[in-house]
């Protein structure tokens, strides 16, 4: 496993095991990337539609994210049932 894949797994775990609503974009679970460009419409190269990494190559990451989501659903300790307030 590359350092980049390990970092992606670490960040995904941090996101899914933290309090609050995880904000995941479609494709994050398979390491979809635009190589740092957050607006593919303004690119002038042929790679504007390229997703960088194919989902077939990243089934390991996809399964990892699935297992994290299943764990989050099973464990009420990693998610709150109510909003945080200043009141105790």
Secondary structure, DSSP 8 states (H G I E B T S, - for coil): --HHHHHHHHHHHHHHTSSS-----TTGGGT---TT-S-GGG--SGGGG--SS-TTTTHHHHHHHHHHHHHHHH-GGGS-SS---S--
